[in-house]
Amino acid sequence: MKDFLSDVELYYTSHSIIDDAILIDGEEAHHITHVMRHIKGDAINITDGNGSIYKTVIAEIGKRNVLAKVIESIRYENKFSNVTFCIPRLRNTDRFEFALEKCVELGITNFIVFDSTRTVAKGEKIERWQKIILSAMKQSLRAWLPKISYAKSISEIYKLDGTKILFDQNATQTFQTILNSQFSICNCFFIFGPEGGFSEEELRIANGELRVRLTDNRLRSETAIITAASILTTTL
C-alpha cells in the first residue's frame, strides 16, 4: 500500500467506472495532457473521491478528455465520516484557507463554514472552497473528497441533528480528555470560534452543549482548527 502511494500524481474524476475504464475531463484532463504532458500508455492514478484510488493506464486522449484503463484499485475507509468541522469565516482569508487545506490533509471530510457575530468577512465562496479542498485531497493522496457547505449563523448549525461540541478556552474539560473517554464521535459537530471569540448571544444559544478547551493557552482561530484536527486524527 505504501509503495502504491509513495510518490505519485493523483487526479480526480466524478465519472464512474464502465467496463474497467474511467473518464477524466475538464481541468483535470487539461492538466494531464497539457501540463504534465502525459501520452497514451502512461500510468496515472485517479480517485473518484468516494474512497477508491485507481492505478490506470491512459487508453485514449481526446480534445477535452482522457480515457484510462483501470489496472488496480485500493479502497480506503473514511474514519471521520461522522465528524463535521464548523469553521467561522476569518478576517484573514489566507489563514482561513490554510486551516481548511491542512484539515483536509489530516483527513477531515466534512465542513460547514459559518458567519459568526464577530466575523468580518461574511458570505459564502463555495466554488473557491471546493477548489481548495479538491487540491488538498489530491496533494495529500486522500481518497475521499470532502463536503463543504455554508451557514449564515451558528444557530443554523444547532438546528442540525447530532452532538455539538464548542471549543471554549474557559471550559473545564479538555478535548484530549473526552477523546480518551468512552465518548462517541458519531455525528459530531466541532464548532470553532472566530477572532475575538463567540459573542454572548452565541454562547447563550450553545447553553447546555458540551464545551471543551483545546490547550491551556489561547490559540489563534486557524491554529486551534488545525490543532484539533491533528489531535483527532492521531488519537482515533
SVG drawing of the C-alpha trace seen along z (x, -y; Angstrom):
<svg xmlns="http://www.w3.org/2000/svg" viewBox="-33 -43 41 47">
<polyline fill="none" stroke="black" stroke-width="0.4" points="0.0,0.0 2.7,-2.5 4.6,-1.8 1.5,-2.3 1.0,-5.8 4.6,-6.7 5.3,-9.3 2.5,-9.7 0.4,-12.3 -3.3,-11.9 -6.1,-13.1 -9.9,-13.3 -12.9,-12.4 -16.6,-12.3 -17.3,-9.7 -18.0,-6.1 -16.0,-3.1 -17.6,-1.5 -16.1,1.7 -12.9,1.2 -12.4,-2.3 -12.7,-5.7 -13.1,-9.1 -11.4,-12.3 -12.5,-15.6 -12.3,-19.4 -9.4,-20.9 -8.0,-17.5 -7.8,-16.3 -6.1,-19.5 -3.6,-19.2 -2.8,-15.6 -2.2,-16.3 -1.1,-19.9 0.7,-20.5 2.2,-17.0 2.4,-16.1 1.2,-12.5 0.6,-10.4 -1.2,-7.2 0.2,-4.3 1.4,-6.4 0.4,-5.2 -1.7,-7.7 -3.5,-7.4 -7.1,-8.5 -9.5,-8.9 -13.3,-9.0 -13.5,-11.0 -15.6,-8.2 -12.9,-6.2 -11.1,-4.5 -7.8,-5.2 -7.2,-3.5 -3.9,-2.8 -4.6,-3.2 -3.0,-3.4 -4.1,-6.1 -6.0,-4.3 -7.2,-7.3 -6.7,-11.1 -9.4,-13.3 -9.6,-17.0 -11.2,-17.6 -10.9,-14.3 -8.8,-11.3 -9.9,-7.7 -7.9,-5.4 -8.0,-1.7 -8.1,-0.5 -5.3,1.9 -5.5,1.9 -7.6,0.3 -7.3,-0.3 -10.3,-1.1 -9.9,-3.4 -12.1,-3.8 -13.3,-7.3 -12.7,-7.3 -14.2,-10.7 -17.4,-10.5 -19.5,-11.4 -17.4,-14.4 -18.0,-17.9 -15.7,-20.8 -17.7,-24.0 -15.3,-26.8 -16.0,-30.6 -15.0,-33.0 -11.8,-34.6 -10.6,-38.2 -7.5,-36.9 -8.6,-34.9 -5.1,-33.3 -5.2,-32.0 -8.8,-30.6 -7.8,-28.8 -4.6,-27.5 -6.6,-26.0 -9.1,-24.4 -6.4,-23.0 -4.5,-21.4 -7.7,-19.9 -8.2,-18.1 -4.6,-16.9 -5.2,-15.5 -8.3,-13.6 -11.3,-15.7 -14.0,-15.3 -17.0,-17.4 -17.0,-21.1 -19.5,-23.9 -18.3,-27.4 -20.4,-29.8 -20.7,-33.5 -20.2,-34.4 -21.4,-37.6 -17.8,-38.8 -17.0,-37.6 -15.7,-40.5 -15.8,-38.9 -19.2,-37.4 -20.9,-35.3 -20.1,-32.1 -17.5,-31.3 -18.4,-27.6 -16.7,-27.3 -13.4,-28.7 -13.5,-26.5 -14.3,-23.4 -11.2,-24.1 -9.1,-24.3 -10.3,-21.0 -10.0,-19.2 -6.4,-20.4 -5.6,-19.4 -7.2,-16.0 -5.0,-15.3 -1.9,-16.7 -2.2,-14.6 -3.2,-11.5 -6.6,-11.2 -9.4,-9.1 -12.4,-11.0 -13.4,-14.3 -14.6,-16.5 -18.0,-18.1 -18.4,-21.7 -21.4,-23.9 -22.2,-27.3 -24.3,-28.6 -25.3,-32.2 -25.1,-31.8 -24.2,-29.4 -27.9,-28.9 -28.3,-27.1 -25.7,-24.6 -27.6,-24.0 -30.7,-23.0 -28.9,-20.0 -29.2,-16.6 -26.1,-15.5 -23.8,-16.3 -22.4,-19.8 -19.0,-20.4 -18.0,-24.0 -14.3,-24.9 -14.2,-27.3 -11.0,-28.5 -12.8,-28.7 -14.1,-25.1 -13.0,-22.7 -12.8,-19.6 -10.0,-19.2 -10.5,-17.9 -8.0,-15.1 -9.9,-14.0 -13.1,-13.4 -11.4,-11.6 -9.7,-9.3 -13.0,-8.6 -15.9,-6.4 -17.3,-9.4 -18.7,-8.6 -17.8,-10.9 -20.7,-9.6 -22.4,-12.5 -20.5,-15.3 -20.2,-18.9 -17.0,-20.6 -17.6,-24.3 -14.7,-26.8 -14.9,-30.5 -13.7,-33.4 -11.2,-36.1 -12.4,-37.7 -14.3,-34.5 -18.0,-33.8 -20.5,-36.6 -22.7,-36.3 -25.7,-35.5 -23.8,-32.7 -22.8,-31.3 -26.4,-31.5 -27.5,-29.5 -25.0,-26.9 -26.1,-26.7 -26.1,-23.1 -24.0,-21.8 -20.6,-20.2 -17.7,-22.6 -14.1,-21.7 -10.8,-23.6 -8.0,-22.7 -4.9,-23.8 -4.1,-25.7 -3.0,-28.7 -5.1,-30.7 -4.6,-29.9 -5.4,-31.8 -8.6,-30.5 -6.7,-28.9 -4.2,-27.3 -7.0,-25.9 -8.7,-24.4 -5.6,-22.7 -4.6,-21.5 -8.0,-19.9 -7.8,-18.1 -4.3,-16.9 -5.3,-15.6 -8.5,-14.0 -6.8,-12.2 -3.8,-10.9 -5.9,-9.8 -8.7,-7.9"/>
</svg>
